[in-house]
Amino acid sequence: MARRAQQAILLQDVEKLGRKGDVVQVAAGHLRNYLGPRKLAEAATDARVAEVQRQADQRARHEAQSDEQARDMAHVLNRTVLTIKRRAGMEDKLYGSVTSTDISDAIWKARKIRIDRRKVDLDEPIKTLGSHKVTMTVYGDVRAMLKVMVVPGGAEEEGGVEAFEAEPSDLEDEF
């Protein structure tokens, strides 16, 4: 009996198969019985493949594609000061924390630069108010450092993000 192959679009990274958004060939039964019910993949139609390709192209425009482009992004990030509002209690300790995902999302909201959360170097989440220095890998060996100001904000302001340009001398004085 011959196996029927079918194209599928991966909705999540699947080990030994591919990454999210990839169009792969899988056995029809594997898609129907395993990948589909677990929301790992869906059947590939022409319209859906075109939509996934359009999204990938759009995402690629926001990510660094070369060293020169990465250096430009790093220059912008080096001059950026993010202000993130969080609720805090006694002794300036946060209710919760600011994670690499929060920082990555804040960069996207403020500068429309996409940095993968895994490339934001935080040994542990930020748990106090104040000024914090955060380094990240933009592309290849190009790294950037930005300043994150965690300030108190009420419940209605939770997650508020602001960014502004700072002169390099302003950033160096505080670190």
C-alpha positions in Angstrom: 0.0 0.0 0.0 1.4 3.4 -1.0 1.7 6.2 1.5 -0.1 9.4 0.5 1.9 12.5 1.0 0.3 15.8 1.8 1.5 19.3 2.2 1.1 20.8 5.7 1.8 24.2 7.2 3.4 24.0 10.6 1.7 26.1 13.3 4.4 25.5 15.8 8.0 24.2 15.7 8.0 20.4 15.4 11.2 18.6 16.2 12.6 16.7 13.1 10.0 18.3 10.9 10.5 22.0 10.7 9.8 25.4 12.2 6.6 27.4 12.6 5.4 28.6 9.2 7.3 26.0 7.1 5.4 24.1 4.4 6.4 20.4 4.7 5.5 17.1 3.1 3.9 14.7 5.6 1.9 11.5 5.4 -1.8 12.2 5.2 -2.5 10.0 8.3 0.2 11.7 10.3 -1.4 15.1 9.6 -4.9 13.8 10.2 -4.2 11.8 13.4 -1.3 13.5 15.1 -0.4 17.0 13.8 -3.9 18.3 13.2 -5.6 17.4 16.6 -2.6 18.8 18.5 -2.7 22.1 16.6 0.8 21.5 15.4 0.0 21.8 11.6 -2.8 22.3 9.2 -3.5 21.2 5.6 -1.8 23.5 3.1 -4.1 25.2 0.6 -2.9 27.6 -2.1 -4.5 30.6 -0.3 -3.1 29.6 3.1 0.4 29.0 1.7 0.3 32.5 0.0 -0.8 34.0 3.3 2.0 32.3 5.3 4.5 33.5 2.7 3.2 37.1 2.9 3.6 37.0 6.7 7.1 35.6 6.4 8.1 38.4 4.0 6.6 41.0 6.3 8.5 39.5 9.3 11.7 39.4 7.3 11.5 43.1 6.6 11.5 43.8 10.3 14.4 41.5 11.2 18.0 42.2 10.4 19.1 40.5 7.2 22.7 41.7 6.9 25.6 43.0 9.1 25.1 46.5 7.7 21.3 46.5 8.5 22.1 44.9 11.9 24.6 47.7 12.7 21.9 50.3 11.8 19.4 48.6 14.1 22.0 48.3 16.9 22.8 52.0 16.6 19.1 52.8 17.1 18.9 50.4 20.0 22.0 51.7 21.7 20.4 55.2 21.7 17.0 53.9 23.0 15.7 54.2 26.5 12.6 52.1 27.1 10.3 53.1 29.9 8.1 50.2 31.1 5.4 50.8 33.7 4.8 48.2 36.3 3.0 48.0 39.7 5.4 47.9 42.6 5.2 47.4 46.4 7.5 48.2 49.3 11.2 48.7 48.7 10.6 49.2 44.9 9.9 45.5 44.3 7.7 44.7 41.4 4.5 42.7 41.6 5.7 40.2 39.0 8.7 41.0 36.8 9.9 42.3 33.5 11.0 39.4 31.3 12.9 39.2 28.0 9.6 38.7 26.2 8.3 42.0 27.7 11.5 43.8 26.5 11.3 42.2 23.1 7.6 43.3 22.8 8.4 46.8 24.1 11.1 47.2 21.4 8.6 46.2 18.7 6.0 48.6 20.0 8.4 51.5 20.4 10.8 51.1 17.4 9.2 48.5 15.1 12.4 46.4 15.4 11.9 42.7 15.9 14.3 41.1 18.4 13.7 37.5 19.3 13.1 37.1 23.1 15.8 34.4 23.2 18.4 37.0 22.0 17.7 39.4 24.9 20.4 38.6 27.5 18.7 38.6 30.9 20.2 36.3 33.5 17.0 36.6 35.4 13.9 38.7 35.0 14.0 42.3 36.3 12.2 42.5 39.7 12.9 46.0 40.9 12.1 49.6 39.8 14.9 51.7 38.4 17.4 51.7 35.6 18.6 48.5 34.1 21.1 47.8 31.3 20.1 45.1 28.9 22.2 43.6 26.1 21.0 41.7 23.1 22.1 40.0 19.9 20.7 41.8 16.9 22.2 39.6 14.2 25.2 37.3 14.0 27.8 38.9 16.3 26.2 42.4 16.2 25.2 43.2 19.8 23.3 46.2 21.2 22.8 47.6 24.7 19.8 49.6 25.7 18.6 51.2 28.9 15.3 50.0 30.4 13.7 52.2 33.0 11.1 50.4 35.1 8.8 53.0 36.7 5.8 52.7 38.9 2.4 52.6 37.1 -1.1 51.9 38.3 -3.2 48.9 37.3 -4.8 50.8 34.4 -1.4 51.6 33.1 0.0 48.0 33.4 2.4 47.2 30.6 2.7 50.8 29.3 5.7 51.4 27.2 7.5 54.6 26.1 10.8 55.1 24.3 12.9 58.0 23.5 16.3 58.8 21.9 19.1 59.5 24.3 22.5 60.9 23.6 25.3 58.2 24.1 26.8 60.4 26.8 23.5 60.4 28.7 23.5 56.6 28.7 27.1 56.2 29.8 26.8 58.5 32.8 24.3 56.3 34.6 26.1 53.0 34.1 
